[in-house]
Amino acid sequence: MSLKEQLEAMSAQAVKRIPPEALAVMMKAAEDLDAQGVGDHALGQGDRFPDIELLDAAGSPVSIASLLAKGPLLINFYRGGWCPYCNLELKAYQDRLEEVRALGAELVAISPEIPDKAAATAEKNALTYPVLTDPQNGLAEALGIVFELPKALEALYEQFGNNLPEANGEKGWRLPIPATYVVGRDGQIVFAHVARDYRTRAEPADVFAALKAHCVLA
């Protein structure tokens, strides 16, 4: 199954499993994101990817520049290990890791989760590529892909056991919308997929095709 098919199947199951009142809150939050135009002005193809410091699983600083010094990057922003859609996506990219590295590139996943949580996400999904922390959503903010959860959704997440301020080490309730980038060694974005709908992700085959084309032409 393609990632799209897996995500659609998960969405169909969620509709059956999640109480109607909770689904109504989630749908209203999605409508609000659309109305606010979150992500409409996100950085995209041709823009320079921000060089903002991240943290690895040990809590040590990692700069985008240091990663690009080794080659192009395939960067996947996910919401957190608590998100089942994100976990499907993370594993789908793991399946293509050898192909990415054969091109001289690296695959990196980024979320606002604190390093311990990010490490747990990597272990849970058997990921062998770097899973990094974006402290205080600084990189997501610079990219234009971060948003603040409405109060009703905050309450619902707490009910589900997802305390985002605790998981992310940030006082507010903020998340990045899912986004995938291919960044050339010069720091320029050569592919970008940004989606407000958390159930929609870039298809790995399309992202890999963009990465391959860039590496061949570079």
Backbone as ProteinMPNN parsed JSONL, in Angstrom:
{"seq_chain_A": "MSLKEQLEAMSAQAVKRIPPEALAVMMKAAEDLDAQGVGDHALGQGDRFPDIELLDAAGSPVSIASLLAKGPLLINFYRGGWCPYCNLELKAYQDRLEEVRALGAELVAISPEIPDKAAATAEKNALTYPVLTDPQNGLAEALGIVFELPKALEALYEQFGNNLPEANGEKGWRLPIPATYVVGRDGQIVFAHVARDYRTRAEPADVFAALKAHCVLA", "coords_chain_A": {"N_chain_A": [[0.841, -1.201, 0.0], [0.431, 2.263, -0.732], [1.661, 5.213, 0.982], [-0.365, 7.111, 1.094], [-2.66, 5.498, 0.802], [-2.489, 3.991, 3.144], [-2.8, 6.023, 5.056], [-5.363, 6.915, 4.462], [-6.848, 4.66, 5.098], [-6.378, 4.563, 7.837], [-7.648, 6.931, 8.613], [-10.297, 6.309, 8.012], [-10.799, 4.313, 9.896], [-10.465, 5.811, 12.208], [-12.68, 7.507, 12.226], [-14.675, 5.741, 12.902], [-13.887, 5.01, 15.417], [-13.39, 7.23, 17.114], [-15.202, 9.275, 19.369], [-18.226, 11.016, 18.372], [-18.5, 13.703, 19.323], [-15.892, 14.416, 19.869], [-14.759, 14.204, 17.34], [-16.084, 16.307, 16.13], [-14.928, 18.53, 17.369], [-12.315, 18.291, 16.4], [-12.719, 18.573, 13.645], [-13.678, 21.178, 13.551], [-11.415, 22.556, 14.403], [-9.739, 22.025, 12.246], [-11.086, 23.404, 10.244], [-10.745, 25.991, 11.198], [-7.973, 26.293, 10.915], [-7.787, 26.316, 8.155], [-9.232, 28.656, 7.626], [-7.573, 30.54, 8.792], [-5.421, 30.359, 7.171], [-3.064, 29.004, 7.701], [0.234, 28.164, 7.001], [0.105, 29.062, 4.4], [1.973, 30.967, 3.654], [4.343, 29.72, 3.949], [7.847, 28.904, 3.742], [9.191, 27.855, 0.62], [9.894, 26.083, -2.452], [12.917, 27.175, -3.856], [13.438, 29.014, -1.885], [15.677, 29.833, 0.843], [16.651, 27.466, 3.214], [16.156, 27.817, 6.679], [18.899, 28.223, 8.952], [18.828, 26.963, 11.754], [19.428, 26.048, 15.104], [19.16, 22.701, 16.207], [18.368, 19.859, 18.335], [19.944, 16.782, 19.159], [19.227, 13.292, 19.981], [20.582, 13.015, 22.347], [20.506, 15.47, 23.4], [22.351, 17.238, 22.474], [23.568, 20.052, 20.572], [22.697, 20.554, 17.133], [23.333, 21.827, 14.024], [21.655, 23.015, 11.067], [23.38, 23.68, 9.037], [25.626, 22.098, 9.593], [24.648, 19.584, 9.012], [24.053, 19.828, 6.294], [26.591, 20.107, 5.315], [27.44, 17.601, 4.842], [25.942, 16.703, 2.764], [22.966, 16.76, 0.588], [19.649, 17.179, 2.05], [16.804, 15.324, 3.11], [14.071, 16.316, 4.641], [11.739, 15.749, 7.153], [9.036, 17.023, 8.761], [7.289, 16.227, 11.63], [4.444, 15.838, 13.858], [4.536, 14.623, 16.393], [5.45, 11.759, 18.409], [3.131, 10.727, 19.437], [1.254, 10.867, 17.53], [-0.522, 8.924, 15.338], [-0.647, 9.05, 12.545], [1.696, 10.357, 11.914], [3.557, 8.438, 12.739], [3.133, 6.393, 10.883], [4.061, 7.692, 8.618], [6.761, 8.224, 9.301], [7.794, 5.617, 9.365], [7.399, 4.876, 6.733], [9.278, 6.426, 5.415], [11.581, 5.381, 6.52], [11.707, 2.982, 5.175], [12.806, 3.757, 2.774], [15.294, 4.582, 3.271], [17.875, 3.521, 2.614], [17.999, 4.028, -0.122], [17.983, 6.801, -0.157], [20.409, 7.415, 1.133], [22.165, 6.229, -0.639], [22.281, 8.068, -2.622], [23.901, 9.935, -1.579], [22.74, 11.593, 0.236], [20.949, 12.634, 3.25], [18.432, 11.571, 5.516], [16.214, 13.17, 7.671], [14.224, 13.526, 10.54], [12.066, 15.805, 12.16], [10.689, 17.289, 15.068], [8.819, 19.128, 17.608], [9.134, 17.723, 19.959], [10.732, 17.001, 23.063], [14.182, 15.873, 23.515], [14.245, 13.263, 24.847], [11.684, 12.268, 24.338], [11.721, 12.29, 21.539], [13.696, 10.396, 21.078], [12.395, 8.156, 22.07], [10.346, 7.945, 20.21], [11.825, 7.327, 17.922], [12.839, 4.825, 18.675], [10.493, 3.339, 19.057], [9.513, 3.177, 16.462], [11.534, 1.915, 15.162], [13.535, 3.442, 13.856], [16.356, 4.393, 11.959], [17.517, 6.673, 11.185], [18.427, 10.15, 11.82], [16.486, 11.608, 14.399], [15.319, 14.539, 15.339], [15.092, 17.324, 17.658], [13.189, 20.276, 17.611], [13.664, 22.958, 19.322], [11.312, 24.814, 21.167], [9.815, 25.165, 18.884], [11.242, 26.681, 17.064], [12.47, 26.445, 14.474], [10.302, 25.58, 12.94], [8.7, 27.798, 13.181], [10.238, 29.725, 11.834], [10.044, 28.695, 9.303], [7.397, 29.055, 8.802], [5.35, 27.277, 9.467], [4.093, 26.72, 11.842], [1.514, 26.526, 14.348], [-0.978, 27.66, 16.729], [-2.824, 25.735, 18.964], [-6.409, 25.687, 19.193], [-8.43, 26.392, 22.117], [-10.423, 24.444, 22.63], [-9.401, 22.218, 21.33], [-7.057, 21.854, 22.724], [-8.078, 20.99, 25.206], [-9.22, 18.589, 24.389], [-6.969, 17.146, 23.554], [-5.649, 16.903, 25.976], [-7.472, 15.281, 27.266], [-7.096, 12.991, 25.784], [-4.654, 12.32, 26.71], [-2.433, 13.652, 25.77], [-0.226, 15.793, 26.596], [0.944, 18.51, 25.423], [2.599, 20.816, 26.122], [4.24, 19.64, 28.076], [5.387, 17.493, 26.667], [6.728, 18.835, 24.671], [8.274, 20.718, 25.93], [7.565, 23.366, 26.027], [5.791, 26.305, 26.884], [3.358, 27.068, 25.676], [0.643, 25.749, 23.61], [1.554, 24.545, 20.88], [2.066, 23.441, 17.515], [3.792, 22.053, 14.661], [2.548, 22.134, 11.315], [2.285, 19.247, 9.247], [5.12, 18.765, 7.163], [7.321, 18.412, 4.384], [10.582, 18.526, 3.105], [13.049, 18.877, 0.54], [16.332, 19.682, 0.607], [18.975, 21.326, -0.905], [22.581, 21.01, -0.961], [23.557, 23.547, -0.851], [21.793, 24.841, 0.724], [19.42, 25.638, -0.361], [15.926, 25.266, -0.862], [14.586, 22.673, -2.696], [12.405, 21.145, -3.044], [9.153, 21.171, -1.698], [6.559, 20.276, 0.496], [3.73, 21.136, 2.057], [1.158, 20.727, 4.343], [-1.945, 21.536, 5.702], [-3.846, 19.769, 6.65], [-3.585, 17.216, 8.846], [-3.841, 14.601, 8.156], [-2.929, 14.288, 5.674], [-0.081, 13.685, 3.753], [3.12, 14.085, 2.12], [3.785, 11.92, -0.599], [6.158, 9.421, -0.244], [7.453, 8.366, -2.557], [7.229, 10.432, -4.432], [8.669, 12.462, -3.178], [11.168, 11.271, -3.035], [11.735, 11.065, -5.742], [12.094, 13.757, -6.411], [14.332, 14.309, -4.85], [16.206, 12.558, -5.999], [16.338, 13.565, -8.612], [17.449, 16.075, -8.1], [19.944, 15.354, -7.002], [21.123, 14.076, -9.158], [21.345, 16.139, -10.981], [22.883, 17.961, -9.606]], "CA_chain_A": [[0.0, 0.0, 0.0], [1.127, 3.539, -0.694], [1.424, 5.933, 2.234], [-1.693, 7.722, 0.985], [-3.661, 4.467, 1.072], [-2.404, 3.673, 4.571], [-3.36, 7.146, 5.804], [-6.817, 6.915, 4.234], [-7.401, 3.548, 5.876], [-6.338, 4.985, 9.237], [-8.689, 7.949, 8.797], [-11.594, 5.622, 8.011], [-10.922, 3.653, 11.189], [-10.587, 6.838, 13.251], [-14.061, 7.99, 12.21], [-15.48, 4.745, 13.603], [-13.386, 4.806, 16.784], [-13.404, 8.454, 17.915], [-16.567, 9.741, 19.655], [-18.679, 12.09, 17.474], [-18.242, 15.039, 19.868], [-14.454, 14.671, 19.703], [-14.552, 14.436, 15.916], [-16.594, 17.644, 15.827], [-13.89, 19.474, 17.809], [-11.194, 18.164, 15.478], [-13.124, 19.141, 12.356], [-13.757, 22.634, 13.719], [-10.037, 23.034, 14.45], [-9.238, 21.965, 10.873], [-11.72, 24.516, 9.524], [-10.103, 27.222, 11.672], [-6.65, 26.353, 10.282], [-8.023, 26.746, 6.775], [-9.658, 30.051, 7.638], [-6.413, 31.354, 9.155], [-4.412, 30.251, 6.123], [-1.794, 28.525, 8.27], [1.097, 27.52, 6.019], [0.002, 29.668, 3.066], [3.179, 31.75, 3.37], [5.506, 28.936, 4.355], [8.952, 28.876, 2.791], [9.009, 26.798, -0.358], [10.93, 25.855, -3.456], [13.676, 28.362, -4.224], [13.819, 29.751, -0.672], [16.793, 29.266, 1.603], [16.198, 26.804, 4.438], [16.774, 28.493, 7.838], [19.939, 27.495, 9.696], [18.479, 27.114, 13.168], [19.991, 24.937, 15.864], [18.288, 21.645, 16.7], [18.984, 19.002, 19.349], [19.859, 15.36, 18.864], [18.592, 12.486, 21.029], [21.328, 13.193, 23.597], [20.356, 16.863, 23.814], [23.47, 18.026, 21.952], [23.149, 20.907, 19.462], [22.96, 20.157, 15.744], [22.905, 22.901, 13.122], [21.306, 22.613, 9.708], [24.598, 23.831, 8.234], [26.499, 20.942, 9.812], [24.042, 18.463, 8.31], [24.196, 20.068, 4.859], [28.002, 19.963, 4.957], [27.639, 16.205, 4.457], [25.18, 16.421, 1.56], [21.563, 17.216, 0.586], [18.799, 16.658, 3.123], [15.377, 15.087, 3.003], [13.627, 16.691, 5.99], [10.328, 15.485, 7.403], [8.486, 17.57, 10.009], [6.138, 15.481, 12.143], [3.852, 16.513, 15.021], [4.994, 13.98, 17.623], [5.302, 10.31, 18.421], [1.775, 10.413, 19.86], [0.386, 10.989, 16.343], [-0.418, 7.69, 14.557], [-0.388, 9.382, 11.143], [3.124, 10.656, 11.841], [4.306, 7.194, 12.861], [3.057, 5.73, 9.58], [4.935, 8.425, 7.706], [8.153, 8.0, 9.7], [8.183, 4.265, 8.954], [7.436, 4.84, 5.27], [10.57, 6.98, 5.003], [12.603, 4.407, 6.918], [11.756, 1.977, 4.114], [13.557, 4.272, 1.622], [16.528, 5.179, 3.79], [19.057, 3.081, 1.867], [18.0, 4.735, -1.406], [18.361, 8.191, 0.114], [21.841, 7.479, 1.437], [22.901, 5.845, -1.84], [22.422, 9.292, -3.406], [24.771, 10.856, -0.86], [21.891, 12.491, 1.019], [20.541, 12.134, 4.557], [17.038, 11.711, 5.914], [16.118, 13.698, 9.031], [12.875, 13.833, 11.027], [12.116, 16.892, 13.146], [9.452, 17.652, 15.753], [9.114, 19.904, 18.812], [9.28, 16.852, 21.124], [12.019, 17.05, 23.75], [15.033, 14.763, 23.066], [13.841, 11.956, 25.367], [10.486, 11.847, 23.604], [12.136, 12.023, 20.167], [14.411, 9.121, 21.115], [11.377, 7.116, 22.248], [9.67, 7.819, 18.918], [12.74, 6.606, 17.033], [12.913, 3.428, 19.117], [9.194, 2.709, 18.822], [9.325, 2.951, 15.034], [12.763, 1.282, 14.639], [14.134, 4.379, 12.899], [17.816, 4.42, 12.012], [17.966, 7.985, 10.73], [18.328, 11.11, 12.925], [15.201, 12.176, 14.805], [15.821, 15.708, 16.05], [14.165, 18.213, 18.367], [13.141, 21.697, 17.255], [13.306, 23.599, 20.594], [10.353, 25.926, 21.142], [9.284, 25.304, 17.523], [11.944, 27.794, 16.426], [12.635, 26.225, 13.038], [8.955, 25.556, 12.352], [8.251, 29.197, 13.146], [10.977, 30.396, 10.766], [9.533, 28.161, 8.039], [6.014, 29.469, 8.64], [4.474, 26.097, 9.502], [3.658, 26.452, 13.21], [0.227, 27.137, 14.697], [-1.396, 27.479, 18.113], [-4.06, 24.96, 19.047], [-7.536, 26.332, 19.867], [-8.659, 25.894, 23.48], [-11.222, 23.211, 22.62], [-8.528, 21.124, 20.929], [-6.167, 21.648, 23.88], [-8.807, 20.171, 26.184], [-9.39, 17.254, 23.823], [-5.676, 16.482, 23.598], [-5.415, 16.529, 27.382], [-8.359, 14.143, 27.52], [-6.462, 11.845, 25.131], [-3.376, 12.069, 27.361], [-1.353, 14.321, 25.041], [0.125, 17.078, 27.208], [1.964, 19.03, 24.517], [3.625, 21.614, 26.796], [5.174, 18.736, 28.741], [6.099, 16.712, 25.653], [7.547, 19.698, 23.829], [9.083, 21.636, 26.709], [7.165, 24.723, 25.649], [4.65, 26.688, 27.703], [2.125, 27.106, 24.908], [0.184, 24.571, 22.873], [1.841, 24.811, 19.47], [2.523, 22.31, 16.715], [4.011, 22.318, 13.241], [1.742, 21.347, 10.395], [3.204, 18.321, 8.581], [5.818, 19.34, 6.012], [8.478, 17.649, 3.905], [11.457, 19.347, 2.271], [14.347, 18.449, 0.024], [17.197, 20.865, 0.679], [20.262, 21.108, -1.535], [23.753, 21.237, -0.108], [23.745, 24.998, -0.742], [20.778, 25.366, 1.629], [18.206, 26.044, -1.081], [14.834, 24.291, -0.9], [14.312, 22.253, -4.074], [11.08, 20.522, -3.015], [8.441, 21.447, -0.438], [5.161, 19.843, 0.592], [3.184, 21.612, 3.332], [-0.272, 20.404, 4.361], [-2.643, 21.846, 6.96], [-4.574, 18.572, 7.078], [-2.61, 16.282, 9.413], [-4.048, 13.274, 7.565], [-2.354, 14.344, 4.329], [1.378, 13.774, 3.767], [3.76, 13.882, 0.826], [4.055, 10.526, -0.907], [7.61, 9.235, -0.281], [7.948, 8.152, -3.923], [7.342, 11.752, -5.078], [9.766, 13.176, -2.521], [12.405, 10.622, -3.446], [11.971, 11.433, -7.143], [12.645, 15.112, -6.391], [15.686, 14.207, -4.304], [17.044, 11.892, -6.997], [16.553, 14.516, -9.711], [18.384, 17.097, -7.623], [21.283, 14.78, -6.831], [21.655, 13.787, -10.482], [21.646, 17.406, -11.643], [23.824, 18.768, -8.808]], "C_chain_A": [[0.876, 1.251, 0.0], [0.871, 4.2, 0.657], [0.036, 6.564, 2.219], [-2.782, 6.719, 1.326], [-3.674, 4.076, 2.546], [-3.054, 4.77, 5.42], [-4.883, 7.197, 5.66], [-7.488, 5.805, 5.029], [-7.436, 3.906, 7.358], [-7.427, 6.011, 9.537], [-10.071, 7.313, 8.863], [-11.833, 4.913, 9.337], [-11.144, 4.652, 12.314], [-12.019, 7.355, 13.351], [-14.968, 7.035, 12.986], [-15.142, 4.687, 15.097], [-13.554, 6.04, 17.675], [-14.848, 8.911, 18.142], [-16.963, 10.931, 18.781], [-18.363, 13.493, 18.001], [-16.766, 15.412, 19.743], [-14.137, 14.95, 18.24], [-15.001, 15.841, 15.521], [-15.576, 18.711, 16.22], [-12.726, 19.471, 16.829], [-11.51, 18.775, 14.117], [-13.193, 20.663, 12.424], [-12.351, 23.233, 13.744], [-9.43, 23.051, 13.051], [-9.807, 23.109, 10.038], [-11.078, 25.846, 9.916], [-8.719, 27.394, 11.046], [-6.781, 26.837, 8.841], [-8.363, 28.227, 6.721], [-8.492, 30.989, 7.933], [-5.324, 31.316, 8.082], [-3.058, 29.808, 6.644], [-1.005, 27.777, 7.199], [1.054, 28.139, 4.635], [1.272, 30.424, 2.672], [4.441, 31.034, 3.844], [6.601, 29.033, 3.301], [8.787, 27.679, 1.865], [10.157, 26.715, -1.337], [11.595, 27.177, -3.859], [14.098, 29.206, -3.04], [15.01, 29.068, -0.003], [16.253, 28.684, 2.915], [16.904, 27.447, 5.632], [17.81, 27.617, 8.54], [19.726, 27.744, 11.181], [18.901, 25.855, 13.913], [18.914, 23.995, 16.395], [19.025, 20.869, 17.785], [18.867, 17.553, 18.921], [19.284, 14.607, 20.06], [19.291, 12.621, 22.377], [21.215, 14.616, 24.127], [21.493, 17.752, 23.345], [23.01, 18.847, 20.743], [23.576, 20.373, 18.1], [22.458, 21.283, 14.849], [22.541, 22.326, 11.759], [22.548, 22.67, 8.828], [25.516, 22.624, 8.381], [25.966, 19.703, 9.11], [24.237, 18.603, 6.801], [25.647, 19.941, 4.402], [28.304, 18.549, 4.47], [26.874, 15.84, 3.186], [23.759, 16.951, 1.643], [20.764, 16.541, 1.697], [17.381, 16.413, 2.643], [14.844, 15.261, 4.423], [12.126, 16.484, 6.127], [9.935, 16.054, 8.764], [7.269, 16.748, 10.413], [5.664, 16.125, 13.447], [4.353, 15.94, 16.339], [4.758, 12.487, 17.555], [3.931, 9.836, 18.864], [0.807, 10.357, 18.675], [0.517, 9.745, 15.471], [-0.137, 7.941, 13.072], [1.105, 9.666, 10.943], [3.95, 9.381, 11.889], [4.278, 6.388, 11.565], [4.042, 6.367, 8.605], [6.413, 8.177, 8.023], [8.641, 6.63, 9.241], [8.255, 4.14, 7.434], [8.76, 5.397, 4.754], [11.724, 6.064, 5.413], [12.791, 3.355, 5.818], [12.599, 2.425, 2.917], [14.915, 4.829, 2.037], [17.764, 4.79, 2.976], [19.155, 3.796, 0.531], [18.438, 6.183, -1.234], [19.875, 8.289, 0.314], [22.696, 7.071, 0.241], [23.118, 7.049, -2.758], [23.348, 10.302, -2.737], [24.012, 11.863, -0.025], [21.593, 11.863, 2.378], [19.077, 12.452, 4.791], [17.002, 12.132, 7.37], [14.652, 13.948, 9.363], [12.984, 14.849, 12.151], [10.734, 17.106, 13.751], [9.813, 18.514, 16.963], [9.293, 19.053, 20.058], [10.668, 16.979, 21.741], [12.844, 15.811, 23.382], [14.626, 13.383, 23.582], [12.635, 11.393, 24.617], [10.839, 11.486, 22.16], [12.859, 10.68, 20.08], [13.428, 7.959, 21.25], [10.61, 6.877, 20.946], [10.523, 7.027, 17.947], [12.793, 5.126, 17.388], [11.62, 2.683, 18.793], [9.008, 2.328, 17.356], [10.539, 2.319, 14.351], [13.411, 2.144, 13.566], [15.647, 4.404, 13.072], [18.378, 5.689, 11.391], [17.762, 8.99, 11.867], [16.903, 11.63, 13.143], [15.54, 13.307, 15.774], [14.703, 16.528, 16.671], [14.317, 19.64, 17.869], [12.701, 22.46, 18.502], [12.391, 24.805, 20.405], [9.781, 26.185, 19.748], [9.973, 26.416, 16.731], [12.101, 27.643, 14.928], [11.286, 26.221, 12.332], [8.411, 26.974, 12.206], [8.925, 29.94, 11.998], [10.487, 29.938, 9.384], [8.104, 28.608, 7.756], [5.032, 28.323, 8.68], [3.963, 25.78, 10.914], [2.317, 27.137, 13.474], [-0.076, 26.861, 16.166], [-2.738, 26.766, 18.147], [-5.167, 25.778, 19.701], [-7.806, 25.657, 21.207], [-9.426, 24.574, 23.504], [-10.359, 22.009, 22.24], [-7.495, 20.824, 22.015], [-6.83, 20.686, 24.872], [-8.964, 18.741, 25.688], [-8.076, 16.473, 23.874], [-5.338, 16.042, 25.024], [-6.253, 15.311, 27.749], [-7.765, 12.864, 26.931], [-5.111, 11.502, 25.752], [-2.185, 12.686, 26.663], [-1.113, 15.713, 25.621], [1.264, 17.685, 26.403], [2.996, 19.929, 25.197], [4.676, 20.742, 27.49], [6.019, 17.977, 27.719], [7.082, 17.556, 24.863], [8.437, 20.665, 24.609], [8.807, 23.083, 26.374], [5.9, 25.085, 26.419], [3.332, 26.637, 26.938], [1.796, 25.784, 24.238], [0.364, 24.855, 21.387], [2.367, 23.548, 18.788], [2.903, 22.787, 15.318], [2.964, 21.564, 12.422], [2.717, 20.447, 9.635], [3.815, 18.942, 7.324], [7.027, 18.488, 5.669], [9.265, 18.517, 2.932], [12.621, 18.524, 1.731], [15.191, 19.706, -0.066], [18.553, 20.519, 0.077], [21.401, 21.449, -0.598], [24.028, 22.723, 0.098], [22.703, 25.653, 0.155], [19.492, 25.799, 0.952], [17.185, 24.914, -1.092], [14.525, 23.952, -2.352], [12.978, 21.512, -4.179], [10.441, 20.838, -1.672], [7.007, 20.948, -0.552], [4.674, 20.206, 1.987], [1.677, 21.386, 3.311], [-0.892, 20.739, 5.713], [-3.349, 20.62, 7.529], [-3.564, 17.523, 7.55], [-2.746, 14.874, 8.848], [-3.44, 13.164, 6.168], [-0.848, 14.539, 4.417], [1.903, 13.63, 2.337], [3.995, 12.387, 0.612], [5.573, 10.333, -1.022], [8.179, 9.049, -1.681], [8.142, 9.481, -4.643], [8.514, 12.538, -4.501], [11.103, 12.593, -2.966], [12.746, 10.969, -4.893], [12.589, 12.831, -7.233], [14.081, 15.107, -5.883], [16.629, 13.607, -5.345], [17.367, 12.833, -8.138], [17.563, 15.575, -9.324], [19.805, 16.544, -7.542], [21.936, 14.469, -8.172], [22.115, 15.074, -11.172], [22.724, 18.223, -10.918], [25.272, 18.538, -9.247]], "O_chain_A": [[1.923, 1.292, 0.646], [-0.031, 3.795, 1.39], [-0.661, 6.549, 3.234], [-3.722, 7.041, 2.053], [-4.736, 3.855, 3.127], [-3.768, 4.482, 6.381], [-5.597, 7.488, 6.62], [-8.576, 5.995, 5.572], [-8.401, 3.593, 8.055], [-8.056, 5.963, 10.595], [-10.914, 7.719, 9.663], [-12.954, 4.914, 9.846], [-11.9, 4.395, 13.25], [-12.511, 7.612, 14.45], [-15.913, 7.466, 13.647], [-15.989, 4.361, 15.928], [-13.832, 5.906, 18.867], [-15.638, 8.93, 17.198], [-16.118, 11.773, 18.478], [-18.0, 14.377, 17.225], [-16.429, 16.578, 19.535], [-13.336, 15.833, 17.934], [-14.375, 16.487, 14.68], [-15.382, 19.684, 15.492], [-12.21, 20.529, 16.469], [-10.657, 19.422, 13.51], [-12.816, 21.353, 11.477], [-12.12, 24.297, 13.171], [-8.696, 23.975, 12.701], [-9.101, 23.71, 9.228], [-10.889, 26.723, 9.072], [-8.332, 28.507, 10.687], [-5.992, 27.657, 8.37], [-7.85, 28.963, 5.878], [-8.424, 32.095, 7.396], [-4.413, 32.144, 8.086], [-2.022, 30.189, 6.099], [-1.526, 26.859, 6.566], [1.867, 27.793, 3.778], [1.605, 30.509, 1.49], [5.468, 31.66, 4.105], [6.323, 29.22, 2.117], [8.304, 26.623, 2.275], [11.253, 27.214, -1.081], [10.92, 28.161, -4.163], [15.009, 30.026, -3.156], [15.303, 27.898, -0.248], [15.492, 29.338, 3.629], [18.124, 27.609, 5.606], [17.613, 26.412, 8.697], [20.356, 28.615, 11.782], [18.749, 24.741, 13.413], [17.904, 24.424, 16.952], [20.169, 21.182, 18.114], [17.839, 17.131, 18.39], [18.895, 15.226, 21.05], [18.69, 12.378, 23.423], [21.763, 14.935, 25.182], [21.593, 18.903, 23.77], [22.161, 18.395, 19.975], [24.663, 19.818, 17.941], [21.284, 21.651, 14.912], [23.053, 21.283, 11.354], [22.748, 21.807, 7.973], [26.118, 22.177, 7.404], [26.744, 18.86, 8.662], [24.546, 17.63, 6.112], [25.903, 19.694, 3.223], [29.294, 18.321, 3.776], [27.124, 14.791, 2.593], [23.378, 17.532, 2.659], [21.141, 15.488, 2.211], [16.828, 17.195, 1.87], [15.133, 14.45, 5.303], [11.342, 16.981, 5.318], [10.443, 15.617, 9.796], [6.33, 16.591, 9.632], [6.412, 16.878, 14.072], [4.57, 16.681, 17.297], [3.964, 12.007, 16.745], [3.596, 8.664, 18.686], [-0.314, 9.864, 18.8], [1.588, 9.524, 14.904], [0.531, 7.139, 12.42], [1.696, 9.269, 9.939], [4.935, 9.252, 11.162], [5.276, 5.773, 11.189], [4.755, 5.682, 7.872], [7.216, 7.947, 7.119], [9.775, 6.495, 8.78], [9.075, 3.387, 6.908], [9.303, 4.898, 3.769], [12.735, 5.99, 4.714], [13.908, 2.901, 5.57], [13.057, 1.593, 2.134], [15.6, 5.472, 1.241], [18.604, 5.64, 2.682], [20.251, 4.138, 0.086], [19.172, 6.724, -2.061], [20.533, 9.148, -0.272], [23.836, 7.52, 0.119], [24.037, 7.048, -3.577], [23.559, 11.397, -3.26], [24.572, 12.881, 0.383], [21.939, 10.708, 2.629], [18.557, 13.466, 4.325], [17.672, 11.534, 8.212], [13.921, 14.52, 8.555], [13.88, 14.769, 12.99], [9.729, 17.104, 13.039], [10.989, 18.623, 17.311], [9.578, 19.596, 21.126], [11.666, 17.056, 21.024], [12.273, 14.798, 22.979], [14.661, 12.417, 22.82], [12.577, 10.204, 24.305], [10.329, 10.505, 21.617], [12.663, 9.92, 19.131], [13.601, 6.912, 20.626], [10.266, 5.74, 20.621], [10.02, 6.16, 17.232], [12.79, 4.271, 16.502], [11.646, 1.548, 18.318], [8.421, 1.292, 17.044], [10.58, 2.199, 13.127], [13.79, 1.652, 12.503], [16.154, 4.433, 14.193], [19.573, 5.773, 11.106], [16.998, 8.713, 12.792], [16.217, 12.032, 12.204], [15.992, 13.062, 16.893], [13.541, 16.444, 16.273], [15.429, 20.147, 17.723], [11.502, 22.607, 18.736], [12.661, 25.691, 19.594], [9.318, 27.288, 19.459], [9.373, 27.019, 15.841], [11.892, 28.6, 14.183], [11.144, 26.793, 11.252], [7.745, 27.299, 11.223], [8.276, 30.693, 11.273], [10.515, 30.705, 8.422], [7.645, 28.552, 6.615], [3.997, 28.366, 8.016], [3.453, 24.685, 11.151], [2.019, 28.186, 12.904], [0.492, 25.952, 16.77], [-3.673, 27.147, 17.443], [-4.905, 26.495, 20.667], [-7.455, 24.495, 21.408], [-9.119, 23.688, 24.302], [-10.556, 20.911, 22.76], [-7.103, 19.672, 22.201], [-6.226, 19.709, 25.315], [-8.856, 17.792, 26.464], [-8.067, 15.286, 24.198], [-4.81, 14.952, 25.244], [-5.789, 14.419, 28.46], [-7.911, 11.785, 27.504], [-4.488, 10.511, 25.373], [-1.046, 12.299, 26.922], [-1.723, 16.689, 25.187], [2.431, 17.402, 26.675], [4.18, 19.821, 24.88], [5.861, 21.072, 27.488], [7.229, 17.837, 27.892], [8.131, 17.074, 24.436], [9.265, 21.358, 24.017], [9.702, 23.927, 26.429], [5.021, 24.239, 26.585], [2.31, 26.216, 27.48], [2.571, 24.829, 24.293], [-0.549, 25.341, 20.72], [3.021, 22.709, 19.408], [2.397, 23.804, 14.845], [2.545, 20.472, 12.805], [3.86, 20.841, 9.402], [3.116, 19.566, 6.525], [7.673, 17.917, 6.547], [8.695, 19.16, 2.051], [13.107, 17.6, 2.383], [14.817, 20.674, -0.729], [19.2, 19.554, 0.484], [21.206, 22.097, 0.43], [24.647, 23.118, 1.086], [22.713, 26.87, 0.334], [18.571, 26.275, 1.615], [17.531, 23.752, -1.305], [14.232, 24.842, -3.15], [12.48, 21.281, -5.281], [11.1, 20.781, -0.634], [6.334, 21.166, -1.559], [5.147, 19.653, 2.98], [0.996, 21.803, 2.374], [-0.415, 20.277, 6.75], [-3.438, 20.456, 8.745], [-2.782, 17.005, 6.753], [-1.86, 14.042, 9.041], [-3.435, 12.093, 5.56], [-0.384, 15.463, 5.085], [1.21, 13.116, 1.46], [4.363, 11.675, 1.546], [6.214, 11.016, -1.821], [9.277, 9.527, -1.967], [9.111, 9.647, -5.385], [9.257, 13.194, -5.231], [12.051, 13.329, -3.241], [13.917, 11.147, -5.23], [13.495, 13.063, -8.033], [14.94, 15.81, -6.414], [17.736, 14.109, -5.542], [18.51, 12.907, -8.59], [18.431, 15.936, -10.118], [20.756, 17.199, -7.969], [23.153, 14.581, -8.315], [23.139, 15.095, -11.855], [23.392, 19.062, -11.522], [26.19, 19.135, -8.684]]}, "name": "protein", "num_of_chains": 1, "seq": "MSLKEQLEAMSAQAVKRIPPEALAVMMKAAEDLDAQGVGDHALGQGDRFPDIELLDAAGSPVSIASLLAKGPLLINFYRGGWCPYCNLELKAYQDRLEEVRALGAELVAISPEIPDKAAATAEKNALTYPVLTDPQNGLAEALGIVFELPKALEALYEQFGNNLPEANGEKGWRLPIPATYVVGRDGQIVFAHVARDYRTRAEPADVFAALKAHCVLA"}
